[in-house]
Amino acid sequence: MVAAKGLGSGLTSVSDADHGITLEAVEETLALIAPHIVETPVVEWSGPEMRAILAENSRVHAKLELFQRSGTFKARGALSNVLRLGADQLRAGVTAMSAGNHAIAVAYAAKAAGTSAKVVMQRSANPARVELARALGAEILMAEDGPSGFEMVAGIAAEEGRATIHPFDGVATALGAATLGLEMHRQLGDLDALIVAIGGGGLAGGVSAITKRLNPDCLVVGVEPVGADAMHRSFRSGRPERLEGVDTIADSLAPPMTEWLPFTLCRSNVDRLALVTDRELAQAMGLIFRELKLAVEPACAATTASLPGLAGELSGARVGLILCGSNIDRDTYDGYCALGEGRFRP
């Protein structure tokens, strides 16, 4: 694992309270979405392979958010947005652009709110994710790539009056993600360290903001794939960065940019950033299967993949890992596991 610590440490911190990510607002959001989500379990991970990675006196707790409705944490942010819409907007419906998991979450949230969803997905999206979004009632349109997909969404919003639900930007999205952090704190109390995956920064921004409010001494580590390191670059430059391209098996962590709000929340509340390779992601998928008996997508394995590089710093610590979600078909899963075993890249 390649670790990067203290990036951009000279930057001025911006309070998360300035963006409305307060304890009261997160509690209100949890009450709003609670009828449509489940409280996902936490388990203590004490298998022999985990013991070999971290010191014997460390304790690891995994938050199994892959058991969330829609299969990922994304349901929280989608519901937080859709359930705040007024009656006129609900009649018009919603739209979104996604490589997969966000489309499923928006379809689920729209169904929960009694409205319609017209979702644009990339042609490269996993077919299982496309079918799950369709099964939840969404109308699916296909785009050649991300930029053209966002253009299609903008056109749908303008022509049909649909509300656009962003995959990782916006206060409502951050509040939805923060409910995961609040829920985890209520389950486990104060942790010494919390490790969370970073794609666009929506999950990490919301979770880190509420975690630091409840437990300021908790070390928060954000994990990115080597081939999609927008937040690393943003920390260095002090502003949201856009990537020319991405190259990682963790497609759920591979938007080509971050935005100001998630960047600001992460920059204010995430203490460390870590990078993991595709091989490390695939190896972590195998570890999770062997010890937790769970078949997960690469993004879900990112926090686990970061542990070897953080082992010294986490010695003796109570550590929380967020397993953020998983929607993957068997053939793709098998191919990635083979990559972890050094056989071939799918």
DOFIMI-289979 format. One record per residue (C-alpha): residue in three letters; residue number from 1; x, y, z. Coordinates in steps of 0.25 Angstrom, whole numbers, plus 5000, padded with zeros to 4 digits. Last residue first. Layout:
BEGIN
REC   resn   resi      X      Y      Z
REC    ALA    NUM      X      Y      Z
...
% end
This chain:
BEGIN
REC   resn   resi      X      Y      Z
REC    PRO    346   4959   4962   4938
REC    ARG    345   4974   4963   4942
REC    PHE    344   4980   4949   4943
REC    ARG    343   4986   4939   4952
REC    GLY    342   4992   4947   4963
REC    GLU    341   4983   4942   4974
REC    GLY    340   4977   4956   4976
REC    LEU    339   4975   4956   4961
REC    ALA    338   4967   4943   4962
REC    CYS    337   4958   4949   4973
REC    TYR    336   4955   4960   4963
REC    GLY    335   4951   4950   4952
REC    ASP    334   4942   4942   4962
REC    TYR    333   4935   4955   4966
REC    THR    332   4932   4959   4952
REC    ASP    331   4927   4945   4949
REC    ARG    330   4918   4945   4962
REC    ASP    329   4911   4958   4960
REC    ILE    328   4914   4971   4968
REC    ASN    327   4907   4980   4977
REC    SER    326   4914   4983   4990
REC    GLY    325   4914   4993   5000
REC    CYS    324   4922   5002   5009
REC    LEU    323   4930   4993   5018
REC    ILE    322   4933   5003   5028
REC    LEU    321   4945   4999   5037
REC    GLY    320   4945   5004   5051
REC    VAL    319   4958   5002   5059
REC    ARG    318   4960   5001   5074
REC    ALA    317   4975   5004   5075
REC    GLY    316   4987   4995   5081
REC    SER    315   4995   4997   5069
REC    LEU    314   4988   5006   5059
REC    GLU    313   5000   5014   5055
REC    GLY    312   5008   5002   5052
REC    ALA    311   4998   4995   5044
REC    LEU    310   4994   5006   5035
REC    GLY    309   5001   5001   5022
REC    PRO    308   4996   4987   5025
REC    LEU    307   4982   4992   5028
REC    SER    306   4979   5000   5015
REC    ALA    305   4973   4988   5007
REC    THR    304   4962   4986   5018
REC    THR    303   4957   5000   5016
REC    ALA    302   4957   4998   5001
REC    ALA    301   4950   4985   5001
REC    CYS    300   4936   4991   4999
REC    ALA    299   4941   4998   4987
REC    PRO    298   4946   4985   4981
REC    GLU    297   4932   4978   4981
REC    VAL    296   4929   4969   4993
REC    ALA    295   4927   4954   4995
REC    LEU    294   4925   4952   5010
REC    LYS    293   4929   4940   5019
REC    LEU    292   4936   4950   5029
REC    GLU    291   4949   4942   5030
REC    ARG    290   4951   4936   5016
REC    PHE    289   4942   4945   5008
REC    ILE    288   4948   4958   5014
REC    LEU    287   4962   4953   5012
REC    GLY    286   4959   4950   4997
REC    MET    285   4953   4964   4995
REC    ALA    284   4966   4969   5002
REC    GLN    283   4974   4962   4992
REC    ALA    282   4966   4969   4980
REC    LEU    281   4968   4982   4986
REC    GLU    280   4983   4980   4988
REC    ARG    279   4984   4976   4974
REC    ASP    278   4976   4988   4969
REC    THR    277   4986   4997   4977
REC    VAL    276   4983   5005   4990
REC    LEU    275   4985   5019   4994
REC    ALA    274   4984   5025   5008
REC    LEU    273   4979   5039   5013
REC    ARG    272   4981   5044   5027
REC    ASP    271   4974   5053   5037
REC    VAL    270   4960   5054   5030
REC    ASN    269   4952   5065   5036
REC    SER    268   4954   5079   5030
REC    ARG    267   4960   5074   5017
REC    CYS    266   4949   5064   5016
REC    LEU    265   4938   5074   5018
REC    THR    264   4944   5084   5009
REC    PHE    263   4946   5073   4998
REC    PRO    262   4932   5068   4999
REC    LEU    261   4927   5083   4998
REC    TRP    260   4936   5088   4987
REC    GLU    259   4934   5076   4977
REC    THR    258   4942   5063   4974
REC    MET    257   4947   5059   4961
REC    PRO    256   4948   5047   4951
REC    PRO    255   4938   5038   4959
REC    ALA    254   4945   5025   4962
REC    LEU    253   4941   5019   4975
REC    SER    252   4930   5011   4971
REC    ASP    251   4938   5007   4959
REC    ALA    250   4948   5000   4968
REC    ILE    249   4955   4992   4957
REC    THR    248   4964   5004   4955
REC    ASP    247   4968   5013   4944
REC    VAL    246   4963   5027   4944
REC    GLY    245   4964   5038   4933
REC    GLU    244   4968   5053   4932
REC    LEU    243   4965   5055   4946
REC    ARG    242   4958   5067   4952
REC    GLU    241   4963   5074   4965
REC    PRO    240   4955   5081   4976
REC    ARG    239   4964   5092   4982
REC    GLY    238   4976   5093   4992
REC    SER    237   4986   5087   4982
REC    ARG    236   4991   5076   4990
REC    PHE    235   4978   5072   4997
REC    SER    234   4971   5072   4983
REC    ARG    233   4982   5063   4977
REC    HIS    232   4980   5053   4988
REC    MET    231   4964   5055   4987
REC    ALA    230   4965   5052   4972
REC    ASP    229   4973   5039   4974
REC    ALA    228   4966   5030   4964
REC    GLY    227   4976   5020   4959
REC    VAL    226   4983   5018   4972
REC    PRO    225   4970   5015   4979
REC    GLU    224   4966   5024   4990
REC    VAL    223   4965   5022   5005
REC    GLY    222   4962   5033   5016
REC    VAL    221   4967   5031   5030
REC    VAL    220   4960   5038   5042
REC    LEU    219   4968   5038   5055
REC    CYS    218   4958   5039   5066
REC    ASP    217   4962   5050   5076
REC    PRO    216   4950   5059   5072
REC    ASN    215   4939   5049   5076
REC    LEU    214   4925   5053   5074
REC    ARG    213   4928   5065   5065
REC    LYS    212   4940   5058   5058
REC    THR    211   4931   5046   5055
REC    ILE    210   4920   5055   5050
REC    ALA    209   4929   5062   5040
REC    SER    208   4937   5049   5036
REC    VAL    207   4924   5042   5032
REC    GLY    206   4919   5053   5024
REC    GLY    205   4932   5056   5016
REC    ALA    204   4936   5041   5015
REC    LEU    203   4923   5037   5009
REC    GLY    202   4922   5049   4999
REC    GLY    201   4936   5049   4996
REC    GLY    200   4936   5047   4981
REC    GLY    199   4941   5033   4983
REC    ILE    198   4947   5032   4997
REC    ALA    197   4947   5019   5006
REC    VAL    196   4946   5020   5021
REC    ILE    195   4955   5016   5032
REC    LEU    194   4952   5021   5047
REC    ALA    193   4962   5021   5058
REC    ASP    192   4962   5022   5073
REC    LEU    191   4948   5019   5074
REC    ASP    190   4938   5025   5083
REC    GLY    189   4924   5018   5085
REC    LEU    188   4922   5005   5077
REC    GLN    187   4907   5005   5073
REC    ARG    186   4904   5019   5075
REC    HIS    185   4916   5023   5068
REC    MET    184   4913   5014   5056
REC    GLU    183   4899   5021   5055
REC    LEU    182   4905   5035   5055
REC    GLY    181   4915   5031   5045
REC    LEU    180   4905   5025   5036
REC    THR    179   4895   5037   5038
REC    ALA    178   4907   5045   5033
REC    ALA    177   4905   5039   5019
REC    GLY    176   4891   5045   5018
REC    LEU    175   4895   5058   5024
REC    ALA    174   4906   5059   5013
REC    THR    173   4896   5056   5002
REC    ALA    172   4886   5067   5008
REC    VAL    171   4898   5077   5008
REC    GLY    170   4901   5075   4993
REC    ASP    169   4911   5066   4985
REC    PHE    168   4913   5051   4984
REC    PRO    167   4904   5044   4974
REC    HIS    166   4896   5057   4971
REC    ILE    165   4881   5056   4970
REC    THR    164   4876   5064   4959
REC    ALA    163   4861   5068   4961
REC    ARG    162   4852   5066   4949
REC    GLY    161   4846   5078   4941
REC    GLU    160   4844   5070   4929
REC    GLU    159   4852   5078   4919
REC    ALA    158   4863   5084   4927
REC    ALA    157   4865   5072   4937
REC    ILE    156   4865   5063   4925
REC    GLY    155   4876   5072   4918
REC    ALA    154   4884   5073   4930
REC    VAL    153   4884   5057   4932
REC    MET    152   4888   5056   4917
REC    GLU    151   4900   5065   4919
REC    PHE    150   4904   5057   4932
REC    GLY    149   4904   5044   4923
REC    SER    148   4912   5051   4912
REC    PRO    147   4923   5054   4923
REC    GLY    146   4922   5040   4929
REC    ASP    145   4923   5032   4916
REC    GLU    144   4915   5025   4905
REC    ALA    143   4902   5028   4912
REC    MET    142   4890   5018   4914
REC    LEU    141   4876   5022   4918
REC    ILE    140   4869   5014   4929
REC    GLU    139   4855   5017   4934
REC    ALA    138   4855   5013   4949
REC    GLY    137   4845   5004   4955
REC    LEU    136   4854   4996   4966
REC    ALA    135   4856   4985   4956
REC    ARG    134   4862   4995   4946
REC    ALA    133   4872   4999   4956
REC    LEU    132   4875   4984   4959
REC    GLU    131   4876   4981   4944
REC    VAL    130   4887   4992   4942
REC    ARG    129   4894   4988   4954
REC    ALA    128   4895   4973   4949
REC    PRO    127   4900   4979   4936
REC    ASN    126   4912   4985   4942
REC    ALA    125   4913   4999   4936
REC    SER    124   4922   5001   4924
REC    ARG    123   4910   5006   4916
REC    GLN    122   4910   5018   4926
REC    MET    121   4896   5020   4933
REC    VAL    120   4886   5031   4932
REC    VAL    119   4874   5030   4942
REC    LYS    118   4860   5034   4940
REC    ALA    117   4853   5032   4954
REC    SER    116   4838   5033   4957
REC    THR    115   4832   5037   4970
REC    GLY    114   4825   5030   4982
REC    ALA    113   4836   5034   4992
REC    ALA    112   4840   5020   4994
REC    LYS    111   4841   5017   4979
REC    ALA    110   4849   5029   4977
REC    ALA    109   4859   5025   4988
REC    TYR    108   4860   5011   4982
REC    ALA    107   4863   5017   4968
REC    VAL    106   4872   5027   4974
REC    ALA    105   4880   5016   4981
REC    ILE    104   4881   5007   4969
REC    ALA    103   4886   5019   4961
REC    HIS    102   4896   5022   4971
REC    ASN    101   4901   5008   4971
REC    GLY    100   4904   5007   4956
REC    ALA     99   4912   5016   4948
REC    SER     98   4903   5028   4951
REC    MET     97   4896   5040   4946
REC    ALA     96   4883   5044   4953
REC    THR     95   4868   5048   4950
REC    VAL     94   4856   5051   4959
REC    GLY     93   4841   5052   4957
REC    ALA     92   4832   5063   4953
REC    ARG     91   4821   5059   4963
REC    LEU     90   4831   5059   4974
REC    GLN     89   4836   5073   4970
REC    ASP     88   4821   5078   4971
REC    ALA     87   4820   5071   4985
REC    GLY     86   4833   5077   4991
REC    LEU     85   4846   5069   4991
REC    ARG     84   4852   5066   5005
REC    LEU     83   4850   5051   5003
REC    VAL     82   4858   5051   4990
REC    ASN     81   4871   5057   4996
REC    SER     80   4872   5050   5009
REC    LEU     79   4867   5037   5002
REC    ALA     78   4878   5038   4992
REC    GLY     77   4889   5041   5002
REC    ARG     76   4885   5029   5011
REC    ALA     75   4883   5019   4999
REC    LYS     74   4897   5022   4995
REC    PHE     73   4902   5014   5007
REC    THR     72   4901   5001   4998
REC    GLY     71   4893   4989   4995
REC    SER     70   4880   4996   4991
REC    ARG     69   4875   4995   5005
REC    GLN     68   4888   4994   5014
REC    PHE     67   4894   4980   5016
REC    LEU     66   4907   4985   5009
REC    GLU     65   4908   4995   5021
REC    LEU     64   4914   4984   5029
REC    LYS     63   4922   4993   5039
REC    ALA     62   4934   4985   5043
REC    HIS     61   4940   4986   5057
REC    VAL     60   4955   4983   5058
REC    ARG     59   4962   4982   5072
REC    SER     58   4977   4984   5074
REC    ASN     57   4985   4977   5085
REC    GLU     56   4989   4966   5076
REC    ALA     55   4996   4976   5067
REC    LEU     54   4990   4977   5053
REC    ILE     53   4992   4969   5040
REC    ALA     52   4994   4955   5046
REC    ARG     51   4982   4957   5055
REC    MET     50   4974   4960   5043
REC    GLU     49   4979   4947   5037
REC    PRO     48   4976   4939   5050
REC    GLY     47   4961   4944   5050
REC    SER     46   4957   4955   5060
REC    TRP     45   4948   4964   5053
REC    GLU     44   4937   4970   5063
REC    VAL     43   4924   4971   5056
REC    VAL     42   4916   4983   5053
REC    PRO     41   4901   4982   5048
REC    THR     40   4894   4991   5038
REC    GLU     39   4882   4999   5044
REC    VAL     38   4872   4997   5032
REC    ILE     37   4867   5008   5023
REC    HIS     36   4854   5013   5018
REC    PRO     35   4846   5017   5031
REC    ALA     34   4860   5023   5037
REC    ILE     33   4861   5033   5025
REC    LEU     32   4855   5045   5033
REC    ALA     31   4859   5041   5047
REC    LEU     30   4873   5040   5042
REC    THR     29   4872   5053   5035
REC    GLU     28   4868   5060   5048
REC    GLU     27   4879   5053   5056
REC    VAL     26   4889   5058   5045
REC    ALA     25   4883   5073   5046
REC    GLU     24   4884   5073   5061
REC    LEU     23   4898   5067   5061
REC    THR     22   4902   5078   5051
REC    ILE     21   4906   5077   5037
REC    GLY     20   4900   5090   5033
REC    HIS     19   4911   5094   5024
REC    ASP     18   4917   5105   5033
REC    ALA     17   4917   5094   5044
REC    ASP     16   4927   5086   5036
REC    SER     15   4937   5097   5040
REC    VAL     14   4948   5101   5030
REC    SER     13   4962   5098   5032
REC    THR     12   4973   5107   5026
REC    LEU     11   4983   5100   5018
REC    GLY     10   4997   5097   5023
REC    SER      9   4995   5083   5024
REC    GLY      8   4994   5081   5009
REC    LEU      7   4996   5066   5010
REC    GLY      6   4999   5061   5024
REC    LYS      5   5001   5046   5021
REC    ALA      4   5001   5039   5008
REC    ALA      3   5001   5024   5008
REC    VAL      2   5005   5014   4997
REC    MET      1   5000   5000   5000
% end
